[in-house]
Amino acid sequence: MTNLVLVTGGTGYIGSHTVIDLLQHGYSVVSADNYSRSTAATLDRIEAVTGQRMINHAVDLTDLAATRELFARYPSLSGVIHFAAFKSVPESVADPLLYYRNNINSLNNVLACCAEFGVRDFVFSSSCSVYGNVEIMPVTEETPLPEAESPYAHTKQLGEAIIRAVAAARPQDRFILLRYFNPGGAHESGLNGEVPLGQPQNLIPNITRFGAGLQASLTVFGTDYPTRDGSCVRDYIHVMDIAHGHTLALQYLAQSRNSANCEVFNLGSGNGVTVLEAIHAFERASGLKLNVTYGPRRAGDVVAIYADNNKARNLLGWQATRDINTMMESAWEWEQRLAGKGMASRKAGT
Ligand SMILES: NC(=O)c1ccc[n+]([C@@H]2O[C@H](COP(=O)([O-])OP(=O)(O)OC[C@H]3O[C@@H](n4cnc5c(N)ncnc54)[C@H](O)[C@@H]3O)[C@@H](O)[C@H]2O)c1
């Protein structure tokens, strides 16, 4: 058994941080990313942190023949971590077929190749969006999944269902579904972070971009929710904590500590943080005072969601080790590095 892992989406935000963690824990990595939502500059950033140059194959994983060719080149893969997907909720609402085609076809192809080429261990990027507008907090892995709130969330629910069916048909193979809550922050070296192509949809890069003067306004949508301060509650989790969850998941499978051949884990901090608290954490980290705008509630926003992470803690030995302050400090350091490079290089993906 080798320790060579195929990471799909390895030049994206969570993928690149996971590659860093894997390399630093003795794994060898090859990536498959077609650069539809990232650029080759990520390879330089991974090298700057780890001293190792990752090979990325710019394969579109919706292309079965190209995906098969890739697997055939690496006959000794010990596992696959499948990040590659599109992730914007509004874009998925505007163009659902794009999301079903990209997210589902790529998953099907990667699963088919794992079966054909005998790759036994598979880790899938799922999302807390599968829980939708849930009322009982914190959410556990047993919380029933309601009808999806968006085509994006539906691709994650469908992805999980496809993997469960494949797992039932292939008892010799092992699958882990990781449901991430709200990833944020950047690598502590300041050398790698999120490079949103276009307007980011998540809160933290919106805050840091506003702080850096890269966007004209920052709107808090809804100040009358039944929460501590009236703004929505989310579970922000540092991207390096998420990244390490993947290393632990592969180790868990390699050591056959799993009790079923398809298991699901929440990766969240377990702490609900309001939008206003997140903004204040940024203000402390940056020393800036943000002049935010207050707007009405936004359709489709869940009031509050945070994880019960006991299963990941007890079985994977995983812990959220960095809080919202650390997240904001690293995100701000990264934003300043991006800003220092100027808008031109930012548009090119840095
Ligand atoms: N960032 C979040 O807030 C979040 C939350 C929960 C779950 N997730 C999931 O985690 C995964 C990674 O998210 P991220 O934030 O790193 O996103 P990202 O957009 O930074 O990375 C995804 C990568 O996949 C690549 N890709 C997309 N479609 C592809 C295809 N058909 N073939 C080859 N490469 C393809 C893109 O070029 C990109 O580099 C996704 O599956 C996402 O749905 C993300």
The ligand as a MOL file (V3000), in Angstrom:
LIG
                    3D

  0  0  0     0  0            999 V3000
M  V30 BEGIN CTAB
M  V30 COUNTS 44 48 0 0 0
M  V30 BEGIN ATOM
M  V30 1 N -15.8280 26.7720 0.7950 0
M  V30 2 C -16.9770 26.4580 1.3790 0
M  V30 3 O -17.6270 27.3180 1.9740 0
M  V30 4 C -17.4930 25.0290 1.3560 0
M  V30 5 C -18.4110 24.6160 2.3500 0
M  V30 6 C -18.8670 23.3080 2.3180 0
M  V30 7 C -18.4540 22.4390 1.3070 0
M  V30 8 N -17.5840 22.8850 0.3600 0 CHG=1
M  V30 9 C -17.1750 21.9500 -0.7000 0
M  V30 10 O -15.7720 21.7490 -0.6070 0
M  V30 11 C -15.2250 21.5310 -1.9120 0
M  V30 12 C -14.0720 22.4850 -2.1290 0
M  V30 13 O -14.5380 23.8210 -1.9680 0
M  V30 14 P -13.5680 25.0750 -2.1260 0
M  V30 15 O -14.0760 26.1240 -1.2200 0
M  V30 16 O -12.1580 24.6470 -2.0340 0 CHG=-1
M  V30 17 O -13.9290 25.4840 -3.6300 0
M  V30 18 P -12.9610 25.9670 -4.8170 0
M  V30 19 O -13.8530 26.4880 -5.8970 0
M  V30 20 O -11.8980 26.8640 -4.2800 0
M  V30 21 O -12.2920 24.6040 -5.2700 0
M  V30 22 C -12.9180 23.6520 -6.1110 0
M  V30 23 C -11.9240 23.2750 -7.1980 0
M  V30 24 O -12.4990 22.2780 -8.0470 0
M  V30 25 C -12.1370 22.5610 -9.3890 0
M  V30 26 N -13.1560 21.9450 -10.2440 0
M  V30 27 C -14.4790 22.2240 -10.2960 0
M  V30 28 N -15.0860 21.4460 -11.1940 0
M  V30 29 C -14.1380 20.6480 -11.7380 0
M  V30 30 C -14.1370 19.6190 -12.7420 0
M  V30 31 N -15.2570 19.2800 -13.3890 0
M  V30 32 N -12.9750 19.0100 -13.0360 0
M  V30 33 C -11.8140 19.3390 -12.4020 0
M  V30 34 N -11.7580 20.3090 -11.4630 0
M  V30 35 C -12.9010 20.9580 -11.1230 0
M  V30 36 C -12.0890 24.0860 -9.4760 0
M  V30 37 O -11.2500 24.5540 -10.5060 0
M  V30 38 C -11.5590 24.4760 -8.0800 0
M  V30 39 O -10.1490 24.6440 -8.0730 0
M  V30 40 C -16.3790 21.6880 -2.8890 0
M  V30 41 O -16.8870 20.4120 -3.1860 0
M  V30 42 C -17.3920 22.4950 -2.1020 0
M  V30 43 O -18.7090 22.2640 -2.5340 0
M  V30 44 C -17.0780 24.1510 0.3780 0
M  V30 END ATOM
M  V30 BEGIN BOND
M  V30 1 1 1 2
M  V30 2 2 2 3
M  V30 3 1 2 4
M  V30 4 1 4 5
M  V30 5 2 4 44
M  V30 6 2 5 6
M  V30 7 1 6 7
M  V30 8 2 7 8
M  V30 9 1 8 9
M  V30 10 1 8 44
M  V30 11 1 9 10
M  V30 12 1 9 42
M  V30 13 1 10 11
M  V30 14 1 11 12
M  V30 15 1 11 40
M  V30 16 1 12 13
M  V30 17 1 13 14
M  V30 18 2 14 15
M  V30 19 1 14 16
M  V30 20 1 14 17
M  V30 21 1 17 18
M  V30 22 2 18 19
M  V30 23 1 18 20
M  V30 24 1 18 21
M  V30 25 1 21 22
M  V30 26 1 22 23
M  V30 27 1 23 24
M  V30 28 1 23 38
M  V30 29 1 24 25
M  V30 30 1 25 26
M  V30 31 1 25 36
M  V30 32 1 26 27
M  V30 33 1 26 35
M  V30 34 2 27 28
M  V30 35 1 28 29
M  V30 36 1 29 30
M  V30 37 2 29 35
M  V30 38 1 30 31
M  V30 39 2 30 32
M  V30 40 1 32 33
M  V30 41 2 33 34
M  V30 42 1 34 35
M  V30 43 1 36 37
M  V30 44 1 36 38
M  V30 45 1 38 39
M  V30 46 1 40 41
M  V30 47 1 40 42
M  V30 48 1 42 43
M  V30 END BOND
M  V30 END CTAB
M  END
